[in-house]
Amino acid sequence: MNFSQQQRKWFSALVLCVGSAMALPAMAQPLDSTEVRGGKWPQASLQAEAGAEISQDTVKITLASEMSDTSQTAVAKALSKTLDSVMKDAKGDPAVKVSSGNYHVWPMNNEQGKITNWRGRGEIFLESQDFAAASELAGKLSDRMPIANLAFSVSPQARAKQEEALLSEAAQAFRDRAEALTKAFGFATYTVRNIDLGGAGARYESAPRMMSMAADKASVPLEGGTERVSVLIRGSIFLQSSQ
C-alpha cells in the first residue's frame, strides 16, 4: 500500500483532540507503521475517559483516648482499660463494624533529656454505611473516647457498580474518536490493535469533620460528600484504506 507525500506529512505530526460531554479528549500519539499482509498499515494511539460523581456511602469514625502519668505502667494500664471497655460496648450494634486503631505509649523528656512524664494514645474505628447508627454509637462512647476524625468514602460495591455503568460510555467514546481520526486522514476504516482499561477516583467536598460530641451524648447528623469515579480506555488502532 502506498501513501501520498501529504499523508506522510500528516502521519509524522498527528495530534487529535475531539471533545465529549462525558469524556476527556482523545490523545493520539505519532503514527508508526506495522507490516501487515505484505503492506503497511499506519497505527495511532488514543484514549477516552468517562466519569461521574457519586455519593460517598461509607463513614469511618476514629475514636481516640489519651492518657498522661509519671509512670509508663500506669499510662498503659489506664489506656488498655478504656480501650477494652469501649470496644466491648461498641460491638453491640451489628450495623457498625468496630476495629482497633493505633496504640502508642511514649516518654516526654525535659531539656536535659530526662524522662519526666509518659503519654499514651489509643484509637478505635467505627465504620458503617448506616450514618445514623454510627453517629449514635459514637455519641454514646464519646465520654470515654471522643471523636478524633471522620472520613467518608465510596464502598467497593458502589464503586464497582458505577465503573461497570461507565465502561460502555468510555468504550463508545473510544470508538467515536477512532472513527473521527480515521475519516480525518482519509482512510476508510480501522481495526483495534490493543486496549488497556484503567480507572481512577478522586474525593470531592466531604462534609465538615465533626471533632466532638455534645455532652449529653446526642447523635449528630452525618453527611458525606461525593467522589468522581472514572473509567479510562487506552489503545491503538490500525488505519486501513478501502482496498
Rosetta blueprint (number, residue, H / E / L):
1 M L
2 N L
3 F L
4 S L
5 Q H
6 Q H
7 Q H
8 R H
9 K H
10 W H
11 F H
12 S H
13 A L
14 L L
15 V L
16 L L
17 C L
18 V L
19 G L
20 S L
21 A L
22 M L
23 A E
24 L L
25 P L
26 A L
27 M L
28 A L
29 Q L
30 P L
31 L L
32 D E
33 S E
34 T E
35 E E
36 V E
37 R L
38 G L
39 G E
40 K E
41 W E
42 P E
43 Q E
44 A E
45 S E
46 L E
47 Q E
48 A E
49 E E
50 A E
51 G E
52 A E
53 E E
54 I E
55 S E
56 Q L
57 D L
58 T E
59 V E
60 K E
61 I E
62 T E
63 L E
64 A E
65 S E
66 E E
67 M E
68 S E
69 D E
70 T L
71 S L
72 Q H
73 T H
74 A H
75 V H
76 A H
77 K H
78 A H
79 L H
80 S H
81 K H
82 T H
83 L H
84 D H
85 S H
86 V H
87 M H
88 K H
89 D H
90 A H
91 K L
92 G L
93 D L
94 P L
95 A L
96 V L
97 K E
98 V E
99 S E
100 S E
101 G E
102 N E
103 Y E
104 H E
105 V E
106 W E
107 P E
108 M E
109 N E
110 N L
111 E L
112 Q L
113 G L
114 K L
115 I E
116 T E
117 N E
118 W E
119 R E
120 G E
121 R E
122 G E
123 E E
124 I E
125 F E
126 L E
127 E E
128 S E
129 Q L
130 D L
131 F H
132 A H
133 A H
134 A H
135 S H
136 E H
137 L H
138 A H
139 G H
140 K H
141 L H
142 S L
143 D L
144 R L
145 M L
146 P L
147 I E
148 A E
149 N E
150 L E
151 A E
152 F E
153 S E
154 V L
155 S L
156 P H
157 Q H
158 A H
159 R H
160 A H
161 K H
162 Q H
163 E H
164 E H
165 A H
166 L H
167 L H
168 S H
169 E H
170 A H
171 A H
172 Q H
173 A H
174 F H
175 R H
176 D H
177 R H
178 A H
179 E H
180 A H
181 L H
182 T H
183 K H
184 A H
185 F L
186 G L
187 F L
188 A L
189 T E
190 Y E
191 T E
192 V E
193 R E
194 N E
195 I E
196 D E
197 L E
198 G E
199 G E
200 A E
201 G E
202 A E
203 R E
204 Y E
205 E L
206 S L
207 A L
208 P L
209 R L
210 M L
211 M L
212 S L
213 M L
214 A L
215 A L
216 D L
217 K L
218 A L
219 S L
220 V L
221 P L
222 L L
223 E L
224 G L
225 G L
226 T E
227 E E
228 R E
229 V E
230 S E
231 V E
232 L E
233 I E
234 R E
235 G E
236 S E
237 I E
238 F E
239 L E
240 Q E
241 S L
242 S L
243 Q L
